[in-house]
Amino acid sequence: MVMGSLRMEADVVVIGSGPGGYVAAIRAADLGKDVIVVEEREQLGGTCLLEGCIPSKTMIHAVEVVHDAVDAAEYGISVEGITVDPTRLRSKTTEVVSGLAGGVATLLKKRGVEVVRGRARFEGPNSLALEGSDVAGIEFRHAIIATGSRPRKLAVAVSDDVDVWDSTDALALPEVPDRLIVIGGGYIGLELGLVYSGLGSKVTVVEYQPRLLAGADKDLVKVMVKSAEPRFDEVLYESKVTGVAKTDAGYEVTIDSNGDSRVLVADRVLASVGRAPCT
């Protein structure tokens, strides 16, 4: 596979090791191809495993355990003094993520797939240049681009001193703010809003559309809203964020709600306004 000290070659090169990339690499290897995966991060698994589905579901599970314990009182089971230790929760989440990332590495190794660290850039129809890698480049017959997505930024301008969280920041669990404003009522915003609500934050969700989860089946959303909405301090529908500023009182979020301007104040702001492809 090696073409000298700094260049390599393969039948198939896969750029990205997320659920699209590593599954494609395994399939190609099973079909008898010589496969290289290029990944710029230290851990394999991509956004879903490292800073998306897996850490969010781990945190949600922890929060639901607390809710189940509280709801058990209805059945005569009393649980007193429930507390959540954010440090231990963060550690457990890291443990789960690391275990699954190691599993991906094992699957690729068993198939004979070579993993090269670095950032890939096409320099020709059958050639990649690598940045930040011990390998200068890769020659290939076929390439699969599986580079995933990244959080979108807010459409409104914010000053340099305004530190707005995105989903990656929130999943790192840097703190549990007393007041949290979540901009966006899609599945990512709701998941993280429910996590922080369960950890003790007063959460306000600001949604531009007239309902939450606008792209999902309305009947299913009704069931979800009935369960989730009471856990939030407030849910604002048909509300557009027009500005975010930092003051002595915290973060001030200006919204246009049905033609009326309103200012919300929180200790932290989480922008969950969709994702953009990493191309």
N, C-alpha and C positions, 0 to 999 in steps of 0.2 A: 504493500500500500504506500510506502514512503518513497518519494522520488528524489532523494537527496536530503540534506539536513533541514531544509526549510520549506519544502513543498511536498504536497501529498496528492494522491489521486484516488478516485472512487467511482463506482458505477452510479451511485446516488449520494448526493449530499443533501442533508436536511438542515435548514436554518431555523433553529428554535427547538426547545425540548419540552414544550408544553403538551397537553393532551392531543393536539393535532400532530406535533412533530415526533414525539417519541413513539406513538402508535404507528405512524407512517414508517418510521425507521424500522420498527420491529417487523412490520408486514413485508417491507422490501427485503429485509434480511432473511425472512422465512421463505421468500421466493428465490433465494440464492444470490442476491445482489451483495456487492461489496459496499458497505454503507458507512458514512461519516456523519455525525451530528455536530453542528457548530452551535455552541451556547456561550453567551458572554457572562452569565452569572456563575457563581461557584456551585450552587445547587441546581439540580435538574427539576423539571416539573412545570416551569412557566408560571404565569400569573395565577392560574386556577389553583395550583397547589401551594405556591409560596405566599401569595398576597391576595387571594380571592376566595374561592369556594371553600377550600379546606379550613383555613383559619377562621373564616366567618361561621361555618357550621360548627366548629369546635366551641366557639364562644357562645353561639346560640344554644347549643346543648347544655352548657353550664347554666345559662340564664333560665332555660326551661326546667332544669332540675330544681332551681329555687322556686319557680312558680308552682311546680308540682307539689313541693313541700308545703307551700302556703295553702294551696287548694285542698290539701289533704285534711284540713280542719273540718271541711264539710262532711267527712266520713268519720269524724271523731278522733283523728290522728293529729296531735298537736306537736309542732316542731318549734322550739323557742330559740331565739338568738341567732338567726341565720345571718351570716356575713359572707361577703365575697372578697377574697384577697387578690387584687389585680396582679400582683407580682407572681403569685403561684399560677394564676390563670394564664398569664403571659408565658410562663415557663412551660406549662402543659401544652399550650398551642404550638410553641416552638418544637416541643418534643414530638407532637403528632406530625407536624410538617416535615421535620428532619427524617422521621421514620419512613414516610411515604416517598420522600425524595431519594432516600437510600434504596428503596424498593425499585424505583424507576432505573437507577443506575445498575442495579443487579440484573434487571430484565434486559437492558441493552448489552451488558457484558456477556450474558449467557448466549445472546444471539451473535456475538462477535462484532457488534457495532462499536466503532471507535468514537469517543467523544473528544472534541477539540475545543478548548476555551478560546474565546475571542469574539470580535464583532465582524460579521461578514459584509463584504461589499462586492457587488458584481463588477468585474473588470473586463468581461467578455462573455460571449454566449455559453462558454463552457469553462469559465475560470472565475474563481473567487479570490479576492485579496482579504487578508485577515488583519485586524487592528487589535492591539493589546494581547497578542498571542505569540507563543514560541514558534508557530507555523506561519510562514509568510503568505502561503496561498494554497488553494486546492483546485485541481483539475477534475472535472466531472463529466459524465455523460448526461445525467438528469439531475435537476435541482427541485427541491420542494421547499417553498417559502411558508414557514409556519411561525411567524413572528408575533402573533397575538395582538393585543390591544393595550392601550394606556388610558387613564382617566382623562376625560375632557376638562378643560378649564372653564371657569365661569365666563359668561359672555360680557359681563360688566367689568370695567376697569377698576383695579384695586391698587392702593399704594404699596410700596415695598414693605412697610411695617405691618401689613395685614397678612397674617399667617393663616390662610384658609386650608383646612385639612382636605385631602382627597381620601378615597377609600383605603389606599395603601397606608397613609398616615394613621387613620382611625384604627385599622387592624393591628397596628403596632402597639396599641393600647398605651400611649405615652402618659395619659392621665385620665381620670374620670371627672369631667367638668360638672359643676353644679347645674349649669344651664347650657344646653346644646341646641343649636339650630341646624337642622338638616335641610339642605336645599335640594329637592328632588324626591318625588314619591314613587320612584321605580323600585325594582327588587333590591338593588344594592343599598339605596338610601333607607328602605324599610328594615332590611336585615340589620344594618348597623345602628339605626335608630332604636330598634328593639333591644339590641345588645346593650347599648349605653343606658337605655331606660331601665333595663334589668339590673344594671350595675349601680343605679342610683341617680342618674342624671334626669333632670326635667327636660324633656325633648319636645321641641316644636318642629313639625314637618311643614315645609312650604312647597306646594305643588302647583305647577303652572296649569295643568289640565283640570277639568272638573271632577276627576276621580283619581284614586290611586291606581297604580299598575295599569296604565291606560292601554297597554298593548295586550293585556290578558283577558280571558273570558269573563264577562261581567258577572255571571252567576257565581263563579269561583271567587272573584274579588269580593263580592258581598260577604261571603263566609269569612274571608281573611280579615276584612275591615272590622267586622263584628268582634273578632277576637283581638285584633291589634290596636284599634283606635283608642280603646280605654287605657292602654298603657302609655299613650303619649299625653303630654300636657296640653297640646293643641295641634290640630291639623288644619292648615289653611289651604283651601282649594282656589283654583283660578287666580293664583297670586304670582306675580312676576317680581323677581328681585331686580332692583334698579341701582343698588349701591351697597357696598360693605366698607365700613370705616372702623378704625380702632380708637377708642376713647378711654378715659380713666374708668368709666363704668364697665368696660369690656368691649365687645364687638357689637356695633350697631348695624343692623341689616335693614335697609329701606326697601319696602315692598309696595307694589301697586296691586291692591286687592279690589277687584270689581270697580275700578275707577277711583278708589280712595287710597291715599298714601298713608302708610303706617310704618313706624320704626319699632323693630324688635331688638332687644338687648340680650346678649348671651356671653358666656365665658369662652365658648368655642363655636366655630362655624364649620360644618362639613358640607362640601360641595359634592353632590352625587348627581351629575347631570349627563350621564352617559359615558361611553367610551369611544375612542378613536383608534383606528388600526395603526400598528407600528410598521410603517413602510418607509 
